[in-house]
Amino acid sequence: MKTRSMVSMGILGVVLMLAIGLSLNSDDESFENKLRIAYFPNIGHAIPIVGMEKGFFEASVGNVTKIETRVFDSGPQAIESLFANSVDFAYVGPGPAINGFLNSQNNNVQILAGAASGGASFIVHPESEINSASDFAGKKIAAPQIGNTQDVSLRHYLSENGLKSADKGGSVIVYNIPNPDIYTLFVKGEIDGAWVAEPWATILETELNGKRLFHEEELWPNHEFASVLLIANTNFVKANPVLVANLLESHKKTAYWINENPVETRDIFNGFLKSHLGQSLSDDVVDVALSNLQITDDPLPSSVHSFAEKANTLGYLGRNGYDLSDIFYYFDANFTEEDAVT
């Protein structure tokens, strides 16, 4: 097995700082004409990273409005910031997006667009004998925090294959821990596998000799599912329709640019990691991780509803059922500049 590289040690240390709640690239300055966006230092969040680093987002909102970015390591952090009115937009997985909508006052956290499809995999430890779902019994499997996108996918997969986690009376031991801790346990050989998003899946595979048992999209219709979504405080959206429409247009154009420029996207992403987190990943890791994603502004609504059904079956959406009928925010195509001030 390869030893941990210095690059991964650097990323690990910085992301650990993020995991305990540090927010990068933000300040306490108070000003009126600002737009605040939260996202993660993950390749699945390439749209906001490239959009900001290339200046696409700033160009779309003009010189009057300042964009303030906040970098988090988990969906719950971003949702809490939306609830606390300290951010206006956030890029998160479908799990946090659904919970944000259901738990926000008057359902005023809604999905505006997609940002990525796919990009999660199940990685088997090189010394573990897992070749199919039938081999999961008695094994130790890791996924990020309980209720997050990969956790729901893992537990649904177990259920579909007649298995249960140990906390539900079954034989599969599930560890819900941050990605850096998953990495550490993988190094030590204390877990048999992990259900993780990119670039962590590729890091476990290429640096630690893990075996990619499957890509999660292989389990979905048409091999696609929303893995990153753009959500917003819709009170802010309704108050600033022109500003938000312009931002969404740049969001869409950035997705197109990324798909046309994968090499430059990789360089921008690594430059972002270097400047914001102090370290970068190898070009090969980023190239593979990016190739395992589909960068798209399509929110793939059917996959969001399917994900909610899975989460609900697992008991993650409460006892009283759920209603996602208004989870997607749709602009009135007829609004004008004058509408923004009425």
Backbone hydrogen bonds, N-H to C=O, Kabsch-Sander energy under -0.5 kcal/mol:
donor,donor_aa,acceptor,acceptor_aa,energy
9,M,5,S,-2.1
10,G,6,M,-2.1
11,I,7,V,-2.4
12,L,8,S,-3.1
13,G,9,M,-2.5
14,V,10,G,-2.1
15,V,11,I,-2.9
16,L,12,L,-2.0
17,M,13,G,-1.4
18,L,14,V,-1.9
19,A,15,V,-2.4
20,I,16,L,-1.1
20,I,17,M,-0.6
21,G,18,L,-1.9
22,L,17,M,-1.6
24,L,71,V,-0.9
31,F,29,E,-0.6
34,K,32,E,-2.1
35,L,66,K,-2.5
37,I,35,L,-0.5
37,I,68,E,-2.7
38,A,89,F,-2.1
39,Y,70,R,-2.0
42,N,40,F,-1.1
44,G,198,E,-0.5
45,H,42,N,-1.8
46,A,43,I,-1.2
49,I,45,H,-1.8
50,V,46,A,-3.3
51,G,47,I,-2.9
52,M,48,P,-2.1
53,E,49,I,-2.8
54,K,50,V,-2.8
55,G,52,M,-0.6
56,F,51,G,-0.7
57,F,51,G,-2.2
59,A,55,G,-2.1
60,S,56,F,-1.3
61,V,57,F,-1.2
62,G,58,E,-0.9
65,T,61,V,-0.6
66,K,33,N,-2.8
68,E,35,L,-2.7
68,E,66,K,-0.5
69,T,25,N,-0.7
70,R,37,I,-2.5
71,V,24,L,-1.0
72,F,39,Y,-2.2
72,F,70,R,-0.6
78,A,74,S,-1.5
79,I,75,G,-2.7
80,E,76,P,-2.6
81,S,77,Q,-1.8
82,L,78,A,-2.0
83,F,79,I,-2.7
84,A,80,E,-2.1
85,N,82,L,-1.2
86,S,81,S,-2.8
87,V,81,S,-1.0
88,D,36,R,-2.1
89,F,36,R,-2.1
90,A,231,I,-2.3
91,Y,38,A,-2.3
92,V,90,A,-0.6
92,V,229,L,-2.2
97,A,93,G,-2.0
98,I,94,P,-2.6
99,N,95,G,-2.5
100,G,96,P,-2.9
101,F,97,A,-2.1
102,L,98,I,-2.6
103,N,99,N,-2.3
104,S,100,G,-1.1
107,N,104,S,-1.9
108,N,105,Q,-1.0
110,Q,108,N,-0.5
110,Q,232,A,-1.8
111,I,327,I,-3.1
112,L,230,L,-3.2
113,A,230,L,-1.4
114,G,297,D,-2.8
115,A,228,V,-2.3
116,A,228,V,-1.7
117,S,294,Q,-2.5
118,G,225,F,-1.9
119,G,292,N,-0.8
121,S,196,V,-2.5
122,F,214,F,-2.3
123,I,121,S,-0.6
123,I,194,A,-2.9
124,V,211,K,-3.4
125,H,192,D,-2.7
128,S,125,H,-2.0
130,I,128,S,-1.2
131,N,129,E,-0.5
135,D,132,S,-1.8
136,F,133,A,-1.8
139,K,136,F,-2.4
141,I,139,K,-0.6
141,I,173,I,-3.2
142,A,193,G,-2.2
143,A,175,Y,-2.5
148,N,145,Q,-2.1
152,V,148,N,-2.5
153,S,149,T,-2.0
154,L,150,Q,-2.6
155,R,151,D,-2.6
156,H,152,V,-2.4
157,Y,153,S,-2.2
158,L,154,L,-2.3
159,S,155,R,-2.1
160,E,156,H,-2.7
161,N,157,Y,-1.1
161,N,158,L,-0.7
162,G,159,S,-1.7
163,L,158,L,-3.1
166,A,172,V,-2.7
168,K,165,S,-1.8
169,G,166,A,-1.7
170,G,165,S,-2.6
171,S,164,K,-0.5
172,V,164,K,-2.0
173,I,139,K,-2.3
173,I,171,S,-0.6
174,V,172,V,-0.7
175,Y,141,I,-2.9
175,Y,173,I,-0.5
176,N,174,V,-0.6
177,I,143,A,-1.7
177,I,175,Y,-0.9
181,D,178,P,-0.7
182,I,178,P,-2.0
183,Y,179,N,-2.4
184,T,180,P,-1.9
185,L,181,D,-2.5
186,F,182,I,-2.2
187,V,183,Y,-2.3
188,K,184,T,-2.0
189,G,185,L,-0.8
189,G,186,F,-0.6
190,E,185,L,-2.5
191,I,185,L,-0.6
192,D,140,K,-3.1
193,G,140,K,-1.2
194,A,123,I,-2.2
195,W,142,A,-2.5
196,V,121,S,-2.0
196,V,194,A,-0.8
198,E,119,G,-2.2
200,W,197,A,-0.7
201,A,197,A,-1.4
203,I,199,P,-2.3
204,L,200,W,-2.7
205,E,201,A,-1.8
206,T,202,T,-3.2
207,E,203,I,-2.2
208,L,203,I,-0.8
210,G,204,L,-2.3
211,K,124,V,-2.6
212,R,210,G,-0.5
213,L,122,F,-2.2
213,L,211,K,-1.1
214,F,122,F,-1.0
216,E,120,A,-2.9
218,E,215,H,-1.7
219,L,216,E,-2.5
220,W,217,E,-1.5
223,H,220,W,-2.0
224,E,221,P,-1.3
227,S,116,A,-2.4
228,V,116,A,-1.7
229,L,92,V,-3.5
230,L,113,A,-2.9
231,I,90,A,-3.0
231,I,229,L,-0.7
232,A,110,Q,-2.1
233,N,88,D,-2.4
234,T,108,N,-2.8
234,T,232,A,-0.9
236,F,233,N,-0.9
237,V,233,N,-1.6
238,K,234,T,-2.5
239,A,235,N,-1.4
240,N,236,F,-1.2
240,N,237,V,-0.5
244,V,240,N,-2.5
245,A,241,P,-2.4
246,N,242,V,-2.3
247,L,243,L,-2.0
248,L,244,V,-2.7
249,E,245,A,-1.9
250,S,246,N,-1.9
251,H,247,L,-2.3
252,K,248,L,-2.4
253,K,249,E,-2.4
254,T,250,S,-2.4
255,A,251,H,-1.9
256,Y,252,K,-1.9
257,W,253,K,-2.5
258,I,254,T,-2.7
259,N,255,A,-1.9
260,E,256,Y,-1.4
261,N,257,W,-1.2
261,N,258,I,-0.6
265,T,261,N,-2.2
266,R,262,P,-2.2
267,D,263,V,-2.1
268,I,264,E,-2.6
269,F,265,T,-2.8
270,N,266,R,-2.6
271,G,267,D,-2.3
272,F,268,I,-2.4
273,L,269,F,-2.4
274,K,270,N,-2.5
275,S,271,G,-2.6
276,H,272,F,-2.8
277,L,273,L,-2.3
278,G,273,L,-0.8
278,G,274,K,-0.8
279,Q,273,L,-0.9
286,V,282,S,-2.0
287,D,283,D,-2.7
288,V,284,D,-2.4
289,A,285,V,-2.6
290,L,286,V,-2.8
291,S,287,D,-1.9
292,N,288,V,-1.1
292,N,289,A,-0.5
293,L,290,L,-1.5
294,Q,117,S,-2.3
295,I,293,L,-0.5
296,T,115,A,-0.6
296,T,294,Q,-0.6
303,S,300,L,-1.3
304,V,300,L,-1.3
305,H,301,P,-2.3
306,S,302,S,-2.1
307,F,303,S,-2.6
308,A,304,V,-2.1
309,E,305,H,-1.9
310,K,306,S,-2.0
311,A,307,F,-2.6
312,N,308,A,-2.7
313,T,309,E,-2.3
314,L,310,K,-1.5
315,G,312,N,-1.7
316,Y,311,A,-2.7
318,G,315,G,-0.6
327,I,324,L,-1.9
329,Y,111,I,-2.7
330,Y,328,F,-0.5
333,A,331,F,-0.8
335,F,332,D,-2.0
339,D,336,T,-0.7
340,A,336,T,-0.7
340,A,337,E,-0.9
341,V,338,E,-1.4
342,T,339,D,-1.3
